Amino acid sequence: MNAVKLIVMETNQLKQIIEAALLAAAQPLSLTQLSALFGENEAASHEDIARALEELAADCASRGVELKEVASGFRYQVKQDVHPWVARLWTERQTKYSRALLETLALIAYRQPITRGEIEQIRGVAVSTNIVKTLEEREWVRVVGYRDVPGKPALFGTTKIFLDYFNLKSLDELPPMAEIRDIEDYDPQLTLAPVAPADAEAADAAMIAPETDAANEESTDDNAADATQEPRA
């Protein structure tokens, strides 16, 4: 059996490969995913990759982008101080979520696992079905179990996609509730992912519009209808 020749990766070459992979990927990459880029005969341990990531992050000190670790892994993203200029690349109107939706999301994030009925009890109003549907379609929340009470109401929790979107590595990094009074104005930092096609953006806006109207109005009829619905086991 022929011995496998081990190729030692130089630091600069390792950094170039990792940087290129992160820029080419449409989503954050974890250490495991980055390690999978290298073959069995290429010496690139987790420690080597972690060290290269640290150096790449340091290299961004004087650049307009930064290397950030979020829940799903590492990604390059636009720095906050140049965000206003880069944001002009996106000519479409930014999606604005209703306060009702954001309050519901905040309660799930801070009180999870939590049922729809518990959210309604805290907010004092019924939760629109469109709000729950939008949060699930965005993959920001998911059903993580069922409360062991009559009716078995679904328990909601947040996802890694939620953490990635809000630039968080874990739930421990959530700011205190007192610091998010202006949650409607929250605008996460831009990633370097490809811009969505205009037709996709239009379809997305069409999906959000009904939810926003329903959540903002929270009419008596809608509330009464939602109040009669129990989460399904």
BABAMAR-51309 format. One record per residue: residue number from 1; x, y, z of N, C-alpha, C, CB in turn; residue in one letter. Coordinates in Angstrom, 2 decimals. Glycine has a CB too. Layout:
nr:n_u:n_v:n_w:ca_u:ca_v:ca_w:c_u:c_v:c_w:cb_u:cb_v:cb_w:rest
NUM:X:Y:Z:X:Y:Z:X:Y:Z:X:Y:Z:A $
...
//
This chain:
nr:n_u:n_v:n_w:ca_u:ca_v:ca_w:c_u:c_v:c_w:cb_u:cb_v:cb_w:rest
1:0.85:-1.20:0.00:0.00:0.00:0.00:0.89:1.24:0.00:-0.96:0.01:1.24:M $
2:0.57:2.16:-0.89:1.34:3.39:-0.98:0.97:4.34:0.15:1.13:4.06:-2.32:N $
3:1.96:4.95:0.74:1.72:5.90:1.82:1.15:7.19:1.23:3.03:6.19:2.62:A $
4:0.18:7.77:1.94:-0.43:9.02:1.48:0.49:10.18:1.82:-1.83:9.22:2.12:V $
5:0.84:10.97:0.83:1.72:12.11:1.05:0.92:13.25:1.66:2.39:12.56:-0.27:K $
6:1.35:13.70:2.83:0.63:14.76:3.53:1.07:16.12:3.03:0.86:14.65:5.04:L $
7:0.10:16.92:2.62:0.38:18.26:2.13:0.15:19.26:3.27:-0.51:18.61:0.89:I $
8:1.19:19.97:3.62:1.07:20.96:4.70:0.59:22.28:4.11:2.44:21.16:5.43:V $
9:-0.54:22.75:4.62:-1.12:24.00:4.11:-0.44:25.19:4.77:-2.64:24.05:4.37:M $
10:0.09:26.11:3.94:0.67:27.33:4.49:-0.45:28.24:4.98:1.55:28.05:3.42:E $
11:-0.14:29.07:5.96:-1.17:29.93:6.57:-1.84:30.82:5.54:-0.56:30.78:7.67:T $
12:-1.05:31.44:4.68:-1.63:32.36:3.69:-2.54:31.62:2.72:-0.52:33.07:2.91:N $
13:-2.12:30.43:2.30:-2.96:29.65:1.39:-4.24:29.22:2.08:-2.21:28.42:0.87:Q $
14:-4.14:28.83:3.34:-5.31:28.43:4.12:-6.29:29.60:4.24:-4.90:27.94:5.50:L $
15:-5.77:30.77:4.52:-6.61:31.96:4.65:-7.31:32.28:3.34:-5.78:33.16:5.11:K $
16:-6.58:32.16:2.23:-7.18:32.47:0.93:-8.32:31.51:0.60:-6.12:32.40:-0.17:Q $
17:-8.13:30.23:0.91:-9.16:29.24:0.63:-10.41:29.51:1.48:-8.64:27.81:0.90:I $
18:-10.19:29.77:2.77:-11.32:30.02:3.67:-12.04:31.31:3.29:-10.84:30.09:5.13:I $
19:-11.29:32.36:2.99:-11.90:33.63:2.59:-12.73:33.46:1.33:-10.82:34.69:2.37:E $
20:-12.19:32.76:0.34:-12.92:32.55:-0.91:-14.19:31.74:-0.68:-12.03:31.85:-1.94:A $
21:-14.10:30.72:0.17:-15.27:29.89:0.45:-16.36:30.69:1.13:-14.88:28.69:1.32:A $
22:-15.98:31.52:2.09:-16.97:32.33:2.81:-17.63:33.35:1.90:-16.31:33.04:3.99:L $
23:-16.86:33.91:0.97:-17.42:34.89:0.03:-18.31:34.21:-1.01:-16.30:35.67:-0.66:L $
24:-17.98:32.98:-1.36:-18.76:32.27:-2.38:-20.04:31.67:-1.81:-17.92:31.17:-3.00:A $
25:-20.03:31.35:-0.52:-21.19:30.70:0.09:-22.34:31.68:0.27:-20.81:30.10:1.43:A $
26:-23.56:31.17:0.13:-24.75:32.00:0.30:-25.23:32.02:1.74:-25.87:31.51:-0.61:A $
27:-24.54:31.29:2.61:-24.93:31.22:4.02:-23.66:31.06:4.86:-25.93:30.05:4.27:Q $
28:-23.76:31.29:6.18:-22.58:31.11:7.04:-22.05:29.68:6.96:-22.92:31.47:8.50:P $
29:-20.75:29.52:7.16:-20.12:28.21:7.15:-19.54:27.91:8.53:-19.02:28.13:6.07:L $
30:-19.79:26.72:9.03:-19.27:26.31:10.33:-17.84:25.77:10.20:-20.19:25.24:10.97:S $
31:-17.18:25.55:11.33:-15.84:24.98:11.31:-15.85:23.61:10.63:-15.29:24.86:12.74:L $
32:-16.88:22.83:10.89:-16.99:21.50:10.27:-17.10:21.60:8.76:-18.20:20.75:10.84:T $
33:-17.91:22.56:8.29:-18.07:22.74:6.84:-16.77:23.23:6.21:-19.22:23.73:6.55:Q $
34:-16.06:24.10:6.89:-14.79:24.59:6.37:-13.75:23.48:6.35:-14.28:25.78:7.21:L $
35:-13.77:22.62:7.36:-12.82:21.50:7.42:-13.06:20.54:6.26:-12.94:20.76:8.76:S $
36:-14.33:20.41:5.85:-14.67:19.49:4.77:-14.11:19.93:3.42:-16.18:19.35:4.67:A $
37:-13.61:21.16:3.33:-13.02:21.65:2.09:-11.68:20.98:1.80:-12.84:23.16:2.16:L $
38:-11.07:20.42:2.84:-9.71:19.89:2.70:-9.73:18.36:2.71:-8.81:20.42:3.82:F $
39:-8.90:17.78:1.85:-8.83:16.32:1.74:-8.05:15.69:2.87:-8.21:15.93:0.42:G $
40:-8.04:14.35:2.87:-7.36:13.61:3.93:-5.86:13.85:3.92:-7.65:12.13:3.80:E $
41:-5.31:14.16:2.75:-3.87:14.38:2.64:-3.46:15.83:2.81:-3.38:13.88:1.31:N $
42:-4.42:16.66:3.20:-4.13:18.09:3.41:-4.24:18.40:4.90:-5.11:19.00:2.58:E $
43:-3.11:18.81:5.48:-3.07:19.05:6.92:-3.71:20.39:7.24:-1.61:19.02:7.44:A $
44:-4.98:20.33:7.64:-5.71:21.55:8.03:-6.64:21.17:9.17:-6.51:22.17:6.82:A $
45:-6.15:21.28:10.39:-6.92:20.89:11.57:-7.92:21.98:11.94:-6.00:20.60:12.75:S $
46:-8.83:21.66:12.86:-9.77:22.67:13.36:-9.02:23.85:13.96:-10.72:22.05:14.40:H $
47:-7.92:23.55:14.64:-7.13:24.61:15.27:-6.51:25.52:14.21:-6.04:24.00:16.16:E $
48:-6.01:24.92:13.12:-5.43:25.73:12.03:-6.49:26.62:11.40:-4.80:24.81:10.95:D $
49:-7.68:26.06:11.18:-8.76:26.83:10.57:-9.22:27.94:11.50:-9.94:25.91:10.21:I $
50:-9.34:27.63:12.79:-9.75:28.64:13.77:-8.73:29.77:13.82:-9.92:28.00:15.16:A $
51:-7.45:29.43:13.74:-6.40:30.45:13.76:-6.47:31.31:12.50:-5.01:29.78:13.87:R $
52:-6.73:30.67:11.36:-6.86:31.42:10.10:-8.05:32.37:10.16:-7.00:30.46:8.91:A $
53:-9.15:31.91:10.77:-10.33:32.76:10.91:-10.04:33.98:11.77:-11.49:31.96:11.51:L $
54:-9.28:33.78:12.84:-8.91:34.90:13.70:-8.08:35.92:12.94:-8.12:34.40:14.93:E $
55:-7.15:35.44:12.12:-6.32:36.35:11.34:-7.14:37.07:10.27:-5.15:35.59:10.68:E $
56:-8.06:36.35:9.66:-8.93:36.99:8.66:-9.79:38.07:9.30:-9.84:35.94:7.97:L $
57:-10.28:37.81:10.52:-11.07:38.81:11.23:-10.22:40.04:11.53:-11.63:38.23:12.53:A $
58:-8.97:39.82:11.92:-8.07:40.95:12.21:-7.74:41.74:10.95:-6.78:40.44:12.86:A $
59:-7.67:41.02:9.82:-7.37:41.70:8.54:-8.47:42.68:8.14:-7.17:40.66:7.42:D $
60:-9.66:42.51:8.70:-10.80:43.36:8.33:-10.82:44.68:9.08:-12.09:42.62:8.58:C $
61:-9.86:44.91:9.95:-9.87:46.10:10.81:-10.01:47.39:10.01:-8.61:46.16:11.63:A $
62:-9.35:47.49:8.85:-9.39:48.71:8.06:-10.22:48.56:6.80:-7.98:49.13:7.69:S $
63:-11.07:47.54:6.76:-11.90:47.29:5.58:-13.36:47.64:5.87:-11.78:45.82:5.14:R $
64:-14.16:47.63:4.83:-15.58:47.95:4.98:-16.43:46.76:5.35:-16.11:48.54:3.73:G $
65:-15.80:45.59:5.46:-16.52:44.38:5.86:-15.86:43.79:7.09:-16.55:43.34:4.71:V $
66:-16.57:42.91:7.76:-16.04:42.23:8.93:-16.39:40.76:8.87:-16.58:42.86:10.22:E $
67:-15.56:39.94:9.52:-15.82:38.50:9.61:-16.53:38.28:10.93:-14.50:37.64:9.50:L $
68:-17.77:37.78:10.85:-18.62:37.66:12.03:-19.04:36.21:12.23:-19.86:38.57:11.91:K $
69:-19.00:35.75:13.49:-19.51:34.43:13.81:-20.94:34.56:14.32:-18.62:33.72:14.86:E $
70:-21.86:33.88:13.65:-23.26:33.85:14.06:-23.62:32.40:14.40:-24.21:34.43:12.93:V $
71:-24.89:32.14:14.64:-25.30:30.82:15.10:-24.92:29.70:14.14:-26.78:30.81:15.32:A $
72:-25.04:29.94:12.83:-24.79:28.90:11.84:-23.33:28.76:11.44:-25.61:29.16:10.62:S $
73:-22.51:29.74:11.82:-21.10:29.67:11.45:-20.50:31.05:11.24:-20.93:28.85:10.21:G $
74:-19.58:31.13:10.30:-18.87:32.39:10.02:-19.32:32.96:8.68:-17.33:32.17:10.03:F $
75:-19.34:34.29:8.60:-19.71:34.96:7.36:-19.07:36.34:7.31:-21.25:35.07:7.23:R $
76:-18.88:36.83:6.10:-18.47:38.22:5.91:-19.73:39.07:5.81:-17.57:38.39:4.63:Y $
77:-19.70:40.25:6.41:-20.84:41.14:6.33:-20.36:42.59:6.32:-21.82:40.89:7.49:Q $
78:-21.24:43.45:5.85:-20.93:44.87:5.76:-20.87:45.49:7.16:-21.97:45.61:4.88:V $
79:-19.88:46.32:7.40:-19.77:46.98:8.70:-20.86:48.03:8.86:-18.38:47.62:8.87:K $
80:-21.25:48.27:10.10:-22.34:49.19:10.38:-22.04:50.61:9.92:-22.63:49.18:11.86:Q $
81:-20.76:51.04:10.01:-20.46:52.44:9.67:-20.54:52.75:8.18:-19.08:52.79:10.18:D $
82:-20.54:51.71:7.33:-20.71:51.94:5.88:-22.05:51.40:5.39:-19.55:51.29:5.10:V $
83:-22.82:50.88:6.30:-24.12:50.29:5.97:-25.04:51.24:5.20:-24.82:49.86:7.24:H $
84:-25.17:52.54:5.59:-26.10:53.43:4.89:-25.81:53.55:3.40:-26.07:54.81:5.50:P $
85:-24.54:53.53:3.00:-24.19:53.68:1.59:-24.42:52.37:0.83:-22.72:54.12:1.44:W $
86:-24.01:51.26:1.41:-24.16:49.96:0.74:-25.65:49.61:0.59:-23.43:48.85:1.52:V $
87:-26.46:50.03:1.55:-27.89:49.72:1.52:-28.57:50.32:0.29:-28.57:50.23:2.79:A $
88:-27.97:51.33:-0.32:-28.56:51.95:-1.50:-28.52:51.05:-2.73:-27.86:53.25:-1.81:R $
89:-27.76:49.95:-2.65:-27.77:48.97:-3.74:-29.12:48.30:-3.86:-26.68:47.91:-3.54:L $
90:-29.83:48.22:-2.72:-31.14:47.60:-2.71:-32.18:48.69:-2.91:-31.39:46.82:-1.38:W $
91:-32.65:48.82:-4.16:-33.56:49.91:-4.50:-34.99:49.64:-4.05:-33.54:50.15:-5.98:T $
92:-35.32:48.35:-3.82:-36.67:48.02:-3.40:-36.91:48.56:-1.98:-36.92:46.49:-3.46:E $
93:-38.15:48.89:-1.69:-38.50:49.36:-0.36:-38.27:48.26:0.66:-39.96:49.84:-0.32:R $
94:-37.59:48.61:1.75:-37.29:47.62:2.78:-38.59:47.13:3.44:-36.34:48.22:3.84:Q $
95:-38.65:45.83:3.66:-39.82:45.26:4.31:-39.93:45.77:5.73:-39.76:43.72:4.29:T $
96:-41.08:46.29:6.09:-41.33:46.77:7.44:-42.33:45.82:8.11:-41.87:48.24:7.43:K $
97:-41.93:45.30:9.23:-42.82:44.40:9.96:-43.63:45.19:10.98:-42.01:43.28:10.66:Y $
98:-44.85:44.72:11.20:-45.72:45.41:12.14:-45.23:45.24:13.57:-47.16:44.88:12.01:S $
99:-45.62:46.16:14.43:-45.25:46.06:15.84:-45.84:44.80:16.45:-45.74:47.30:16.63:R $
100:-47.04:44.41:16.02:-47.66:43.19:16.55:-46.79:41.97:16.26:-49.06:43.00:15.96:A $
101:-46.27:41.88:15.03:-45.42:40.76:14.67:-44.13:40.77:15.47:-45.12:40.77:13.17:L $
102:-43.50:41.94:15.60:-42.23:42.03:16.30:-42.38:41.79:17.80:-41.60:43.40:16.07:L $
103:-43.50:42.22:18.37:-43.75:41.94:19.79:-43.93:40.44:20.01:-44.99:42.71:20.29:E $
104:-44.63:39.79:19.08:-44.82:38.34:19.17:-43.48:37.63:19.05:-45.78:37.86:18.07:T $
105:-42.64:38.05:18.11:-41.33:37.45:17.93:-40.46:37.66:19.17:-40.63:38.04:16.69:L $
106:-40.52:38.85:19.75:-39.73:39.15:20.95:-40.14:38.25:22.11:-39.88:40.63:21.34:A $
107:-41.44:38.05:22.27:-41.92:37.20:23.36:-41.46:35.76:23.17:-43.46:37.27:23.45:L $
108:-41.48:35.28:21.93:-41.01:33.93:21.67:-39.52:33.82:21.97:-41.30:33.52:20.20:I $
109:-38.77:34.85:21.55:-37.31:34.82:21.75:-36.94:34.84:23.23:-36.66:36.00:21.03:A $
110:-37.63:35.68:24.01:-37.25:35.87:25.41:-37.95:34.91:26.37:-37.55:37.29:25.83:Y $
111:-39.11:34.38:25.98:-39.87:33.52:26.88:-39.96:32.07:26.41:-41.27:34.08:27.06:R $
112:-39.23:31.72:25.37:-39.36:30.37:24.81:-38.94:29.28:25.80:-38.54:30.27:23.54:Q $
113:-39.60:28.12:25.70:-40.73:27.82:24.81:-42.02:28.41:25.36:-40.89:26.30:24.63:P $
114:-42.87:28.88:24.44:-44.08:29.59:24.83:-45.21:29.23:23.87:-43.84:31.12:24.86:I $
115:-46.43:29.18:24.38:-47.58:28.85:23.54:-48.22:30.13:23.00:-48.61:28.02:24.34:T $
116:-49.03:29.95:22.00:-49.76:31.10:21.43:-50.68:31.72:22.47:-50.58:30.67:20.19:R $
117:-51.34:30.88:23.26:-52.22:31.39:24.30:-51.48:32.22:25.34:-52.93:30.25:24.98:G $
118:-50.26:31.81:25.69:-49.46:32.57:26.66:-49.03:33.90:26.08:-48.22:31.76:27.08:E $
119:-48.74:33.92:24.78:-48.39:35.18:24.11:-49.58:36.13:24.15:-47.95:34.93:22.65:I $
120:-50.76:35.59:23.87:-51.98:36.41:23.88:-52.26:36.94:25.29:-53.18:35.59:23.36:E $
121:-52.01:36.14:26.30:-52.25:36.57:27.68:-51.33:37.71:28.06:-52.07:35.40:28.65:Q $
122:-50.08:37.66:27.61:-49.11:38.72:27.92:-49.43:39.99:27.15:-47.69:38.25:27.60:I $
123:-49.74:39.85:25.84:-50.01:41.03:25.01:-51.39:41.61:25.25:-49.86:40.67:23.54:R $
124:-52.32:40.78:25.72:-53.66:41.27:25.98:-54.55:41.29:24.77:-53.60:42.63:26.53:G $
125:-54.06:40.78:23.63:-54.86:40.71:22.40:-54.58:39.37:21.73:-54.54:41.90:21.44:V $
126:-55.48:38.97:20.84:-55.28:37.71:20.11:-54.14:37.85:19.11:-56.58:37.30:19.39:A $
127:-53.42:36.77:18.90:-52.34:36.75:17.92:-52.91:36.36:16.57:-51.20:35.77:18.36:V $
128:-52.73:37.23:15.58:-53.24:36.95:14.24:-52.59:35.69:13.68:-52.99:38.14:13.31:S $
129:-53.40:34.87:13.01:-52.88:33.67:12.37:-51.81:34.02:11.35:-54.01:32.88:11.70:T $
130:-51.97:35.15:10.67:-50.99:35.58:9.67:-49.62:35.85:10.29:-51.49:36.83:8.95:N $
131:-49.62:36.32:11.54:-48.35:36.60:12.21:-47.57:35.30:12.42:-48.59:37.31:13.57:I $
132:-48.24:34.31:12.98:-47.60:33.01:13.21:-47.14:32.40:11.89:-48.57:32.05:13.94:V $
133:-47.98:32.50:10.86:-47.65:31.95:9.56:-46.40:32.63:8.98:-48.83:32.10:8.59:K $
134:-46.33:33.96:9.10:-45.19:34.70:8.57:-43.91:34.32:9.29:-45.43:36.21:8.69:T $
135:-43.95:34.23:10.61:-42.77:33.87:11.38:-42.28:32.47:11.03:-43.07:33.97:12.88:L $
136:-43.21:31.56:10.80:-42.82:30.20:10.45:-42.29:30.13:9.01:-44.01:29.24:10.62:E $
137:-42.89:30.89:8.10:-42.42:30.89:6.72:-41.05:31.52:6.61:-43.40:31.62:5.83:E $
138:-40.78:32.52:7.46:-39.45:33.13:7.50:-38.44:32.21:8.18:-39.51:34.47:8.23:R $
139:-38.94:31.14:8.78:-38.11:30.18:9.53:-37.40:30.85:10.70:-37.08:29.53:8.60:E $
140:-38.06:31.84:11.27:-37.55:32.49:12.49:-38.02:31.74:13.73:-38.00:33.96:12.56:W $
141:-39.18:31.10:13.66:-39.70:30.33:14.78:-40.16:28.96:14.28:-40.86:31.07:15.48:V $
142:-40.24:28.00:15.20:-40.72:26.67:14.87:-41.37:26.06:16.10:-39.56:25.77:14.35:R $
143:-42.15:25.03:15.88:-42.76:24.30:16.99:-41.70:23.39:17.58:-44.02:23.49:16.52:V $
144:-41.41:23.56:18.87:-40.36:22.78:19.53:-40.94:21.70:20.44:-39.45:23.69:20.33:V $
145:-42.26:21.68:20.59:-42.90:20.68:21.44:-44.34:21.06:21.71:-42.13:20.52:22.75:G $
146:-44.93:20.41:22.69:-46.33:20.68:23.04:-46.47:20.71:24.55:-47.29:19.62:22.42:Y $
147:-47.22:21.69:25.05:-47.44:21.84:26.49:-48.29:20.67:26.99:-48.14:23.21:26.81:R $
148:-47.87:20.05:28.09:-48.58:18.89:28.62:-49.79:19.33:29.45:-47.63:18.03:29.48:D $
149:-50.75:19.91:28.75:-52.01:20.35:29.34:-53.12:19.97:28.37:-52.00:21.91:29.64:V $
150:-54.36:20.01:28.79:-55.46:19.70:27.87:-55.37:20.51:26.58:-56.80:19.96:28.56:P $
151:-55.55:19.85:25.46:-55.45:20.51:24.16:-54.07:20.44:23.56:-55.85:21.95:24.29:G $
152:-53.05:20.15:24.37:-51.66:20.04:23.90:-51.26:21.21:22.98:-51.47:18.72:23.15:K $
153:-51.32:22.46:23.49:-50.95:23.60:22.64:-49.47:23.54:22.23:-51.24:24.92:23.36:P $
154:-49.20:23.99:21.01:-47.83:23.97:20.49:-46.95:24.96:21.24:-47.83:24.29:18.99:A $
155:-45.71:24.57:21.45:-44.71:25.44:22.06:-43.81:25.98:20.96:-43.88:24.67:23.14:L $
156:-43.62:27.30:20.93:-42.80:27.93:19.90:-41.44:28.33:20.45:-43.52:29.15:19.33:F $
157:-40.43:28.21:19.59:-39.08:28.65:19.92:-38.44:29.23:18.67:-38.23:27.48:20.48:G $
158:-37.30:29.89:18.84:-36.61:30.49:17.70:-35.66:29.49:17.04:-35.83:31.75:18.13:T $
159:-35.15:29.86:15.88:-34.28:28.99:15.09:-32.90:29.63:14.90:-34.92:28.68:13.73:T $
160:-31.98:28.86:14.31:-30.67:29.41:13.98:-30.79:30.51:12.92:-29.74:28.31:13.48:K $
161:-31.77:30.37:12.04:-31.98:31.40:11.01:-32.36:32.72:11.66:-33.08:30.96:10.01:I $
162:-33.16:32.67:12.72:-33.50:33.88:13.48:-32.23:34.51:14.04:-34.48:33.55:14.62:F $
163:-31.37:33.71:14.66:-30.13:34.24:15.23:-29.24:34.84:14.14:-29.37:33.13:15.98:L $
164:-29.13:34.14:13.01:-28.31:34.65:11.91:-28.83:35.99:11.41:-28.28:33.65:10.76:D $
165:-30.15:36.10:11.24:-30.74:37.31:10.70:-30.48:38.51:11.61:-32.24:37.12:10.50:Y $
166:-30.58:38.27:12.91:-30.37:39.35:13.87:-28.93:39.42:14.37:-31.31:39.19:15.03:F $
167:-28.02:38.77:13.64:-26.59:38.93:13.87:-26.17:38.43:15.25:-26.20:40.38:13.71:N $
168:-26.73:37.31:15.68:-26.45:36.77:17.01:-25.81:35.38:16.89:-27.74:36.69:17.84:L $
169:-24.91:35.10:17.81:-24.28:33.78:17.86:-25.13:32.81:18.69:-22.86:33.88:18.45:K $
170:-25.75:33.33:19.75:-26.60:32.51:20.61:-27.65:33.41:21.26:-25.76:31.76:21.68:S $
171:-28.62:32.80:21.93:-29.67:33.56:22.62:-29.10:34.38:23.77:-30.75:32.62:23.14:L $
172:-27.94:33.98:24.28:-27.31:34.73:25.36:-26.92:36.14:24.93:-26.07:33.98:25.86:D $
173:-26.81:36.36:23.61:-26.42:37.67:23.11:-27.62:38.59:22.87:-25.64:37.51:21.82:E $
174:-28.82:38.11:23.15:-29.99:38.98:23.02:-29.85:40.17:23.95:-31.30:38.20:23.33:L $
175:-30.14:41.38:23.47:-30.04:42.55:24.34:-31.16:42.55:25.37:-30.08:43.85:23.52:P $
176:-30.97:43.25:26.49:-32.05:43.36:27.47:-33.29:43.97:26.82:-31.61:44.22:28.69:P $
177:-34.45:43.56:27.29:-35.69:44.06:26.71:-35.76:45.58:26.71:-36.88:43.50:27.47:M $
178:-35.16:46.21:27.72:-35.21:47.68:27.83:-34.49:48.35:26.67:-34.59:48.13:29.15:A $
179:-33.59:47.62:25.99:-32.80:48.22:24.92:-33.45:48.07:23.54:-31.44:47.60:24.90:E $
180:-34.59:47.40:23.46:-35.20:47.19:22.15:-36.57:47.86:22.06:-35.33:45.69:21.86:I $
181:-36.70:49.02:22.66:-37.96:49.75:22.58:-38.28:50.15:21.15:-37.92:50.99:23.48:R $
182:-37.24:50.45:20.38:-37.45:50.88:18.99:-37.25:49.70:18.04:-36.48:52.03:18.62:D $
183:-37.87:48.57:18.37:-37.67:47.36:17.59:-38.17:47.50:16.15:-38.36:46.20:18.26:I $
184:-39.14:48.38:15.93:-39.66:48.58:14.57:-38.59:49.15:13.65:-40.87:49.51:14.59:E $
185:-37.60:49.86:14.23:-36.56:50.48:13.42:-35.32:49.62:13.30:-36.19:51.82:13.99:D $
186:-35.39:48.39:13.84:-34.21:47.54:13.82:-33.87:47.16:12.39:-34.42:46.29:14.67:Y $
187:-32.59:47.31:12.03:-32.14:46.99:10.68:-30.83:46.22:10.80:-31.96:48.28:9.83:D $
188:-30.86:44.90:10.68:-29.64:44.11:10.84:-28.61:44.45:9.78:-29.95:42.63:10.80:P $
189:-27.34:44.13:10.07:-26.27:44.42:9.14:-26.41:43.57:7.88:-24.92:44.17:9.80:Q $
190:-25.90:44.10:6.80:-26.01:43.42:5.52:-24.96:42.32:5.39:-25.87:44.41:4.37:L $
191:-25.36:41.17:4.87:-24.40:40.13:4.54:-23.97:40.34:3.10:-25.00:38.71:4.75:T $
192:-23.05:39.53:2.66:-22.59:39.64:1.29:-23.25:38.61:0.38:-21.08:39.49:1.23:L $
193:-24.40:38.11:0.80:-25.13:37.14:-0.01:-25.66:37.81:-1.26:-26.29:36.52:0.79:A $
194:-25.88:37.04:-2.34:-26.39:37.61:-3.59:-27.73:38.29:-3.37:-26.52:36.52:-4.66:P $
195:-27.96:39.37:-4.12:-29.22:40.10:-4.03:-30.33:39.26:-4.64:-29.12:41.47:-4.73:V $
196:-31.46:39.18:-3.97:-32.59:38.40:-4.48:-33.13:39.04:-5.74:-33.70:38.27:-3.42:A $
197:-33.58:38.26:-6.72:-34.15:38.81:-7.95:-35.36:39.67:-7.64:-34.53:37.70:-8.91:P $
198:-35.62:40.63:-8.53:-36.73:41.57:-8.30:-38.06:40.85:-8.19:-36.79:42.59:-9.44:A $
199:-38.26:39.78:-9.01:-39.55:39.09:-8.96:-39.72:38.37:-7.63:-39.68:38.11:-10.11:D $
200:-38.60:37.89:-7.05:-38.69:37.24:-5.74:-39.02:38.26:-4.67:-37.38:36.53:-5.39:A $
201:-38.42:39.45:-4.77:-38.70:40.50:-3.81:-40.16:40.92:-3.89:-37.79:41.70:-4.04:E $
202:-40.68:40.99:-5.14:-42.07:41.40:-5.30:-43.01:40.38:-4.68:-42.41:41.60:-6.78:A $
203:-42.68:39.10:-4.91:-43.51:38.05:-4.33:-43.45:38.08:-2.81:-43.08:36.68:-4.84:A $
204:-42.26:38.38:-2.30:-42.08:38.45:-0.86:-42.89:39.59:-0.27:-40.61:38.61:-0.50:D $
205:-42.87:40.73:-0.95:-43.62:41.88:-0.47:-45.11:41.60:-0.48:-43.32:43.11:-1.32:A $
206:-45.55:40.86:-1.50:-46.97:40.53:-1.59:-47.39:39.62:-0.45:-47.27:39.86:-2.92:A $
207:-46.47:38.74:-0.03:-46.78:37.84:1.07:-46.85:38.58:2.39:-45.74:36.74:1.15:M $
208:-45.97:39.59:2.56:-45.91:40.30:3.83:-47.05:41.30:3.98:-44.58:41.02:3.96:I $
209:-47.48:41.91:2.86:-48.47:42.98:2.94:-49.74:42.59:3.66:-48.81:43.45:1.56:A $
210:-50.36:41.45:3.33:-51.59:41.09:4.05:-51.36:40.92:5.53:-52.17:39.81:3.48:P $
211:-50.21:40.35:5.90:-49.92:40.15:7.32:-49.80:41.48:8.04:-48.64:39.34:7.50:E $
212:-49.09:42.44:7.38:-48.87:43.73:8.02:-50.18:44.45:8.25:-47.94:44.59:7.18:T $
213:-51.05:44.43:7.23:-52.33:45.10:7.37:-53.15:44.47:8.48:-53.11:45.06:6.05:D $
214:-53.18:43.15:8.49:-54.00:42.47:9.50:-53.46:42.70:10.89:-54.06:40.97:9.21:A $
215:-52.13:42.68:11.02:-51.53:42.85:12.34:-51.70:44.27:12.85:-50.06:42.48:12.31:A $
216:-51.58:45.25:11.95:-51.71:46.64:12.38:-53.13:46.97:12.77:-51.25:47.57:11.27:N $
217:-54.07:46.45:11.99:-55.46:46.77:12.28:-55.96:46.02:13.51:-56.34:46.46:11.07:E $
218:-55.62:44.72:13.58:-56.08:43.85:14.67:-57.55:44.13:15.00:-55.21:44.06:15.93:E $
219:-58.34:43.99:13.95:-59.75:44.32:14.08:-60.45:43.41:15.06:-60.43:44.24:12.73:S $
220:-61.58:43.87:15.53:-62.36:43.10:16.49:-62.80:41.77:15.92:-63.56:43.88:16.95:T $
221:-63.19:41.77:14.62:-63.65:40.53:13.99:-62.52:39.52:13.91:-64.20:40.82:12.61:D $
222:-61.31:39.97:13.49:-60.18:39.06:13.37:-59.79:38.50:14.72:-59.00:39.77:12.73:D $
223:-59.79:39.37:15.73:-59.42:38.92:17.06:-60.38:37.88:17.60:-59.36:40.09:18.01:N $
224:-61.65:38.10:17.34:-62.64:37.16:17.80:-62.48:35.81:17.12:-64.04:37.71:17.57:A $
225:-62.16:35.86:15.81:-61.98:34.62:15.06:-60.74:33.86:15.56:-61.85:34.92:13.55:A $
226:-59.65:34.59:15.79:-58.43:33.94:16.24:-58.58:33.41:17.65:-57.26:34.91:16.17:D $
227:-59.34:34.11:18.48:-59.48:33.72:19.87:-60.17:32.38:20.01:-60.24:34.77:20.64:A $
228:-60.94:32.00:18.99:-61.67:30.73:19.05:-60.83:29.57:18.57:-62.94:30.81:18.23:T $
229:-59.66:29.86:18.00:-58.82:28.80:17.47:-57.83:28.33:18.52:-58.09:29.26:16.22:Q $
230:-57.78:27.04:18.73:-56.82:26.45:19.66:-55.69:25.85:18.87:-57.50:25.38:20.57:E $
231:-54.43:25.99:19.33:-53.31:25.34:18.62:-53.53:23.82:18.57:-51.96:25.66:19.30:P $
232:-53.21:23.23:17.45:-53.41:21.79:17.27:-52.24:21.01:17.81:-53.63:21.46:15.79:R $
233:-52.61:19.87:18.41:-51.54:19.00:18.92:-50.83:18.32:17.77:-52.10:17.94:19.90:A $
//
